[in-house]
Amino acid sequence: MSILNTPGSCQPPIHTQVLIIGAGVTGAGLVRDLTLRGIGCILVEQKDLTAGASGANHGLLHSGARYIKSDPASAVECRKENHILKKLAPHCIDTCGGLFVAVAGDDEKYIADFPQLCAQSGISARAVDLADAREMEPALSDRLIAAYAVDDAAIDPFRLTLDNIAQAVDKGARFFRFTRVTGLTVKQSEITAVHLVDTRTGREYTVRAEIVVNAAGAWADQVAAQAGISIPMIYSKGSLLVTQSRITRRVVNRLRLATDADILVPGGTVSILGTTSVRTETPDNIYPEIEEIDHIIEEGAMMIPVLETTRYIRAYCGVRPLVGDANSGDDRKVSRGYALIDHTRDHVDNFITITGGKLTTYRFMAEKAANLVCQRLGIDPACQTCTEPLPASTDGQWTEPGLAPHQWMKQNDPTDLLLCECEMVSRHTVDQIIRNMGRLNITPTLEAIGLRSRVGKGPCQGAFCSQRLTAHLYDRGVFKKNEGIVNLHQFLSERWRGQHPLLWDVPLIQAQLQEAMHCGLFGLELNDPKGQPDKPGAGGGPSGRVNA
């Protein structure tokens, strides 16, 4: 098995049947689908996998009930894919179930219509006695007026993406990370060359493909523009919060039309609360804002009061790639369905865009895109992802909460020291991850290891494990000279972005400790290779919430 990560070394054009741009979950699903059909593929990604919305969502496997009123077609798609994924990718899913709950003051007409609307979309929604609901989830408000059980679940988007790509690579696909599209050459109604650059080395090269698929998510319009094509995109930013501990066993949804801060999703040992919908001009350089955080907590506490006083360890945000008129009003009224665009209509016959949609429907989106690719290639192989189980790969296993501590305790090796105490990730686990990355020609970095494990995702958010991991990589000969310092700063800067809007109470104390350690002791702010101010302790101030 090999993944090409240094394509700049290839001077002649690289040839393939299909080039897929974007390694979010849709691109990952598509490369697996096409590879299983026997089609040669190259997948390219400007950063690392799940760098966009695929790595910045709830991790909710929708039952479909959220969209029964606003988008019934999406509701049906979610319901069908929910059942398929539970059957074919169970290792990526926590089948925890879900509740829709209403509190005093919520729209009683919508509450009354809810079971019938669910039934119209074929979605199971069972009325639950209020006392039983509070027994099932003791954290629920005592102001409940209605509760329904649905088939929601939690899904790990990182493992899902890693496993899809791993099987595709096993079957012969190639994956280029940190590879950005710089141009598309269009001649006689076809893309004859895709020009790429390795963003780490600056090397430029060309791929010639029979079909080019744009699966770049929120960046789909930017890719299409390089072929002279306009895609009307709306960038809707959603911010979310991670609690220190798991608040509920099940997914809990507010029983009302979709709006801000109305979903709490279990994420292994934590819970994820969100989200917002804020129009933004660009999918780049987005941050969760303090005002959003305060709003999310205030709204969420109406259905689960303990959210007002619990500790949050991180905030993050992503951009929904919605296809629609930018002059429309409420972004939540824009369809959550996918957009599959055959650019023959734009006089580019071998170019396809697949964007929009949801994590829950990624496989279905990939299947529809793959069907169109096959049509363009003049072949008709059957889709296998609707019946073929997704194999669990060694590349994705360490994203699972609780697996690393289980393995560490099972092996009972006193010499296997913990590098990340919050998530109990040991040296042995990190060495396994490094070996997997080496087999795939992926250079280990702190961010890459963090993406493929639980490192840095606990309450300390990398304050302690980051320097232990850096030292370990120096010991292993992975880092040389100042590479570790550069890596450490980049890793902590990303962690800091998620801590900055939470600076009240314990997180504020922790941030001051982190600043003292990494800036005062290590002088890390003096070693920023890009001169950026986003180091621990830099910029901004605490939220107005003094002692939440």
C-alpha positions in Angstrom: 0.0 0.0 0.0 1.3 3.5 -0.8 0.0 7.0 -0.9 1.9 9.5 -3.1 2.7 12.5 -1.0 5.6 13.9 -3.1 4.1 14.0 -6.6 6.3 17.0 -7.4 9.1 14.4 -8.0 7.1 13.3 -11.1 8.1 15.6 -14.0 5.8 14.2 -16.7 2.0 14.6 -16.3 0.4 12.0 -14.1 -2.5 10.2 -15.8 -5.6 8.7 -14.2 -9.2 7.9 -15.1 -10.7 10.2 -12.4 -9.2 13.0 -10.3 -11.2 13.9 -7.2 -10.5 17.3 -5.6 -11.3 17.4 -1.8 -10.7 14.8 0.9 -13.6 15.5 3.1 -16.0 12.7 3.8 -17.7 13.1 0.4 -14.4 12.9 -1.5 -13.4 9.9 0.6 -16.7 8.2 0.0 -16.4 8.8 -3.7 -12.8 7.5 -4.1 -13.9 4.3 -2.3 -17.0 3.9 -4.4 -15.1 4.4 -7.7 -12.2 2.2 -6.7 -14.6 -0.6 -5.7 -16.0 -0.3 -9.2 -12.6 -0.8 -10.7 -11.9 2.8 -11.7 -8.5 4.3 -11.3 -8.5 7.4 -9.0 -6.4 10.1 -7.6 -7.6 12.1 -4.6 -6.1 15.5 -3.8 -6.6 17.7 -0.8 -5.2 21.2 -0.1 -4.6 20.4 3.6 -5.2 17.1 5.4 -8.4 15.0 5.3 -11.5 16.4 7.0 -10.1 19.9 6.9 -13.4 21.5 6.1 -17.0 20.8 7.3 -16.3 17.1 7.6 -14.1 17.7 10.6 -16.1 20.5 12.1 -19.6 19.1 12.7 -21.7 17.5 15.5 -20.9 14.0 14.4 -24.7 13.4 14.3 -26.1 10.6 12.3 -29.5 12.1 11.6 -32.7 10.1 11.8 -34.1 12.7 9.4 -36.6 14.1 12.0 -34.8 17.5 12.1 -35.8 18.2 8.5 -39.4 16.9 8.3 -40.9 20.3 7.9 -38.1 22.5 6.3 -36.7 19.9 3.9 -38.7 16.6 3.6 -36.5 15.3 0.8 -33.4 15.6 3.0 -35.3 14.0 5.8 -36.0 10.9 3.7 -32.4 10.7 2.5 -31.1 10.9 6.1 -33.5 8.2 7.3 -32.4 5.8 4.5 -28.7 6.4 4.9 -28.9 6.2 8.7 -30.1 2.6 8.4 -27.5 1.7 5.7 -24.5 3.1 7.7 -25.6 1.4 10.9 -25.5 -1.9 9.0 -22.3 -1.3 7.0 -20.1 0.9 9.2 -21.1 -0.1 12.8 -17.6 0.4 14.1 -17.9 4.2 13.3 -21.2 4.6 15.1 -22.6 4.9 18.6 -26.2 3.7 18.3 -27.2 5.8 21.3 -30.6 6.8 20.0 -32.1 10.2 20.3 -34.8 12.3 21.9 -36.7 15.4 20.5 -37.9 17.4 23.5 -40.0 20.5 23.8 -40.0 22.9 26.8 -42.7 25.4 27.9 -43.0 28.2 25.4 -42.1 26.1 22.3 -44.5 26.1 19.3 -47.3 23.8 20.4 -48.7 23.5 16.8 -45.3 22.2 15.6 -45.2 19.8 18.5 -48.6 18.5 17.7 -47.7 18.1 14.0 -44.3 16.4 14.7 -45.4 12.7 14.8 -47.5 13.0 11.6 -44.7 14.9 9.8 -42.3 12.1 10.8 -44.7 9.5 9.6 -45.0 11.2 6.2 -41.2 10.7 5.7 -41.2 7.2 7.1 -39.4 8.2 10.2 -40.0 6.5 13.5 -41.0 8.9 16.3 -42.3 7.3 19.5 -44.0 9.5 22.1 -42.3 9.2 25.5 -43.9 9.9 28.8 -42.3 13.0 30.4 -41.4 11.2 33.6 -39.8 8.4 31.6 -37.9 10.9 29.5 -36.4 12.5 32.6 -35.5 9.1 33.9 -33.8 8.2 30.6 -31.9 11.5 30.7 -31.8 13.1 34.2 -30.2 16.2 32.9 -33.3 17.3 31.0 -35.3 20.3 32.1 -38.2 19.9 34.5 -40.1 22.3 32.1 -40.6 19.6 29.4 -43.9 19.5 27.7 -43.3 16.8 25.1 -40.7 14.1 24.2 -40.3 11.7 21.3 -37.7 8.9 20.8 -36.1 8.8 17.3 -33.3 6.8 15.6 -30.5 9.4 15.8 -27.0 8.2 16.5 -23.5 9.6 16.8 -20.8 8.9 14.1 -17.1 9.5 14.1 -16.4 11.5 10.9 -12.6 11.1 11.3 -12.6 7.4 11.5 -15.3 7.2 8.7 -13.1 9.3 6.4 -9.9 7.4 7.2 -11.5 4.0 6.7 -13.0 5.0 3.3 -9.6 6.3 2.1 -7.7 3.3 3.5 -9.8 0.8 1.6 -9.5 2.9 -1.6 -5.7 3.0 -1.3 -5.7 -0.7 -0.6 -7.5 -1.1 -3.9 -5.0 1.1 -5.8 -6.1 4.7 -5.4 -3.6 7.4 -4.8 -3.9 10.2 -2.3 -2.0 13.5 -2.4 -2.2 15.6 0.8 -1.3 19.3 1.0 -1.9 19.6 -2.7 -3.7 22.6 -4.0 -5.3 23.2 -7.4 -3.7 26.2 -9.1 -5.4 26.0 -12.4 -7.6 24.0 -14.8 -6.7 24.0 -18.5 -9.9 23.8 -20.6 -9.7 23.1 -24.4 -12.5 22.1 -26.7 -15.0 21.7 -23.9 -12.8 19.5 -21.8 -10.4 19.9 -18.9 -7.1 18.7 -20.4 -4.9 19.4 -17.4 -5.2 20.0 -13.7 -2.3 22.1 -12.4 -1.3 21.4 -8.8 1.2 22.5 -6.2 2.6 20.8 -3.2 2.0 23.5 -0.6 4.9 22.2 1.6 7.6 22.1 -1.1 6.3 24.5 -3.7 6.7 21.9 -6.4 4.3 22.2 -9.3 3.0 19.3 -11.5 0.1 18.3 -13.7 -2.5 15.6 -13.7 -4.4 14.5 -16.8 -7.7 12.8 -16.0 -10.6 11.6 -18.1 -13.0 13.0 -15.6 -12.4 15.6 -12.9 -14.7 15.7 -9.9 -14.9 18.8 -7.7 -15.7 17.6 -4.2 -14.1 20.6 -2.5 -17.1 21.4 -0.2 -17.2 25.1 0.7 -14.4 25.7 -1.7 -16.2 24.1 -4.7 -17.0 27.5 -6.2 -13.3 28.5 -6.1 -12.3 25.3 -7.9 -15.0 25.7 -10.5 -14.0 29.3 -11.1 -10.7 28.1 -12.4 -12.6 26.5 -15.3 -14.5 29.7 -15.9 -17.7 28.3 -14.2 -19.8 30.0 -11.5 -21.5 28.1 -8.7 -23.8 30.2 -6.5 -22.6 29.3 -3.0 -23.7 30.4 0.5 -21.2 30.1 3.3 -23.0 29.4 6.5 -20.7 29.2 9.6 -21.7 27.0 12.4 -20.0 27.1 15.8 -20.1 24.3 18.4 -18.9 23.6 22.0 -17.3 20.5 23.5 -18.1 19.7 27.2 -15.5 18.1 29.5 -17.7 15.1 30.2 -20.6 13.3 28.5 -23.9 15.0 29.6 -26.4 12.6 28.1 -26.5 9.0 26.9 -28.5 10.0 23.8 -28.7 12.7 21.2 -31.0 15.4 22.5 -32.8 17.7 20.0 -35.0 20.6 20.7 -38.5 19.9 19.3 -38.9 23.0 17.2 -38.0 24.2 13.7 -34.3 24.0 13.2 -32.5 27.0 14.8 -29.5 27.8 16.9 -28.1 25.7 19.8 -30.8 23.0 19.7 -28.7 19.8 19.5 -26.5 18.0 22.1 -24.7 15.0 20.6 -22.6 12.4 22.6 -19.0 12.3 21.3 -17.6 9.3 23.2 -16.6 10.7 26.6 -17.8 14.2 25.9 -20.9 16.0 24.4 -21.0 18.4 21.6 -23.5 21.3 21.7 -24.5 23.6 18.8 -24.8 25.0 16.4 -25.2 28.5 15.0 -25.8 29.7 11.4 -23.9 32.9 10.6 -23.4 34.1 7.0 -19.7 34.6 6.2 -18.0 36.0 3.1 -15.4 33.3 2.9 -14.8 29.7 4.1 -11.3 30.6 5.2 -10.0 32.1 8.5 -13.2 31.6 10.5 -13.4 31.5 14.3 -16.0 30.8 16.9 -17.0 34.1 18.4 -17.6 34.9 22.0 -21.2 36.1 21.3 -22.0 32.9 19.6 -20.7 30.9 22.6 -22.8 32.8 25.0 -25.9 32.4 22.8 -25.3 28.6 22.4 -25.0 28.1 26.1 -28.1 30.2 26.9 -30.3 28.4 24.4 -29.0 24.9 25.2 -29.6 25.4 28.9 -33.3 25.8 28.2 -33.6 22.1 27.5 -30.6 20.9 29.6 -30.0 23.3 32.5 -26.7 21.9 33.5 -25.2 23.3 30.3 -25.3 26.7 32.0 -22.7 25.6 34.6 -20.7 22.7 33.0 -17.1 23.1 31.9 -16.4 23.5 28.2 -13.0 22.5 26.9 -13.2 23.7 23.3 -15.1 25.6 20.7 -14.8 25.1 17.0 -16.6 26.0 13.8 -17.1 24.9 10.2 -18.7 26.3 7.1 -21.7 24.6 5.5 -21.4 24.5 1.7 -24.9 25.5 0.7 -25.8 25.9 -2.9 -28.3 28.8 -3.4 -28.9 32.5 -3.9 -26.7 34.6 -1.7 -29.5 37.2 -1.5 -31.8 34.7 0.3 -32.6 35.6 3.9 -32.4 32.8 6.5 -29.6 30.3 5.6 -31.5 27.6 7.6 -34.2 27.8 4.9 -31.7 26.8 2.2 -32.0 23.1 1.3 -29.6 20.7 3.1 -29.8 18.4 0.1 -26.8 17.8 -2.0 -26.0 19.4 -5.4 -24.7 17.2 -8.2 -23.8 19.4 -11.1 -22.9 18.1 -14.6 -20.8 20.9 -16.1 -21.8 19.8 -19.6 -24.3 22.5 -19.1 -21.4 24.9 -18.8 -19.7 23.5 -21.9 -17.1 21.5 -19.9 -18.0 17.9 -20.6 -15.6 16.0 -18.3 -16.1 18.1 -15.1 -18.6 17.3 -12.3 -19.2 19.0 -8.9 -20.7 17.3 -5.9 -21.3 19.6 -2.9 -23.8 20.4 -0.2 -25.5 17.6 1.7 -24.7 16.3 5.1 -22.3 13.9 6.9 -25.2 11.4 7.2 -25.8 11.3 3.4 -22.1 11.3 2.3 -22.3 7.7 0.9 -25.5 8.4 -1.0 -23.9 11.6 -2.5 -20.8 9.6 -3.5 -22.9 6.9 -5.1 -24.8 9.5 -7.2 -21.6 11.2 -8.3 -20.0 7.9 -9.1 -23.0 6.9 -11.3 -22.5 10.1 -13.3 -18.8 9.5 -13.6 -19.4 6.0 -15.0 -22.0 7.5 -17.4 -19.4 9.9 -18.7 -16.8 7.1 -19.0 -19.3 5.0 -20.9 -19.3 2.1 -18.4 -21.9 0.7 -16.1 -20.4 -1.1 -13.0 -22.7 -1.6 -10.1 -22.3 0.4 -6.9 -21.0 -1.7 -4.0 -21.0 0.7 -1.1 -24.7 0.2 -0.5 -24.1 -3.5 0.3 -20.3 -3.9 1.0 -19.4 -3.3 4.7 -16.8 -0.6 5.3 -13.6 -2.4 6.7 -12.2 -1.0 9.9 -8.6 0.1 9.2 -5.7 0.5 11.5 -5.3 4.1 10.2 -8.6 5.1 11.8 -8.8 3.0 15.0 -7.1 5.5 17.4 -9.8 8.2 16.8 -12.2 6.1 18.9 -12.6 7.5 22.5 -11.6 5.0 25.1 -9.6 2.6 22.8 -6.1 3.9 23.8 -6.6 3.6 27.5 -8.2 0.1 27.1 -5.1 -1.0 25.1 -2.7 0.6 27.6 -4.3 -1.1 30.6 -4.6 -4.4 28.7 -0.9 -4.7 27.9 0.1 -3.6 31.4 3.6 -2.5 30.3 5.2 -0.3 33.0 7.7 1.1 30.5 4.9 2.3 28.2 4.5 5.9 29.5 1.5 8.0 28.9 2.2 11.0 26.6 -1.4 12.3 26.8 -2.8 11.7 30.2 -6.3 13.2 29.5 -7.0 10.6 26.8 -4.5 8.0 28.1 -2.5 7.9 24.8 0.8 6.1 25.4 4.1 6.0 23.6 3.2 2.6 22.2 0.0 4.0 20.6 1.9 7.0 19.1 4.5 4.7 17.7 1.8 2.6 16.1 0.3 5.7 14.5 3.7 6.8 13.3 4.3 3.4 11.7 1.0 3.5 10.0 1.8 7.0 8.6 5.2 5.8 7.5 3.7 2.9 5.6 1.6 5.5 3.8 4.5 7.9 3.2 2.9 10.5 5.5 5.4 12.7 7.4 4.4 12.6 11.1 3.6 16.0 12.6 1.8 16.9 15.8 -1.3 18.0 13.9 -1.3 14.8 11.7 -1.0 12.6 14.8 -3.7 14.6 16.6 -6.0 14.1 13.6 -5.5 10.4 13.7 -5.8 10.0 17.5 -7.2 11.5 20.7 -4.0 13.4 21.4 -4.8 17.0 22.5 -8.5 16.5 22.6 -8.9 16.2 26.4 -9.4 18.9 29.1 -5.9 20.3 28.9 -6.2 20.7 25.1 -2.6 19.9 24.5 -1.0 21.9 27.3 1.0 19.0 28.6 0.8 16.3 25.9 2.0 18.6 23.2 5.5 19.1 24.7 5.7 15.4 25.7 4.8 14.3 22.2 7.3 16.8 20.7 10.1 15.4 22.9 9.1 11.8 22.0 9.3 12.6 18.2 12.7 14.2 18.8 13.8 11.0 20.6 12.5 8.9 17.7 14.4 11.0 15.2 11.3 12.3 13.5 12.0 15.9 14.4 15.3 17.6 13.8 16.7 21.1 14.6 13.8 23.5 15.1 11.1 21.3 13.4 9.6 20.3 16.7 9.3 24.0 17.9 7.6 24.9 14.6 5.2 21.9 15.0 4.5 22.7 18.6 3.6 26.3 17.8 1.3 25.3 15.0 -0.4 22.6 17.1 -1.0 24.9 20.1 -2.2 27.7 17.9 -5.0 25.5 16.5 -5.8 24.4 20.1 -5.8 28.0 21.2 -8.2 29.0 18.6 -10.8 26.8 20.2 -10.0 27.9 23.8 -9.9 31.6 23.2 -13.7 32.2 23.2 -14.1 30.1 26.5 -11.9 32.2 28.7 -13.9 32.2 32.0 -13.6 30.3 35.2 -11.4 27.2 35.0 -10.5 27.5 31.3 -9.1 31.0 32.0 -6.9 29.6 34.8 -5.7 26.8 32.5 -4.9 29.3 29.7 -2.8 31.3 32.0 -0.9 28.2 33.0 -0.5 27.2 29.4 0.9 30.7 28.6 3.3 30.5 31.5 4.5 27.1 30.3 4.8 27.5 26.6 5.6 31.2 26.3 7.3 32.0 29.6 9.3 28.8 29.9 9.8 27.7 26.3 9.7 31.2 24.8 7.4 29.8 22.1 6.1 33.3 21.1 9.6 34.1 20.0 9.8 31.1 17.7 6.7 31.6 15.6 8.0 31.1 12.1 5.2 33.2 10.5 5.1 36.0 13.0 1.4 35.3 13.8 -0.1 36.7 17.1 -2.3 33.7 17.7 -0.1 32.1 20.4 -1.4 31.0 23.8 -2.1 34.2 25.8 -2.2 36.5 22.8 -5.0 38.8 21.9 -8.6 39.1 22.9 -10.2 38.9 26.4 -12.4 36.6 28.4 -16.1 36.2 27.6 -18.5 38.2 29.6 -19.4 35.0 31.4 -17.4 35.4 34.6 -18.3 32.3 36.5 -20.5 30.1 34.4 
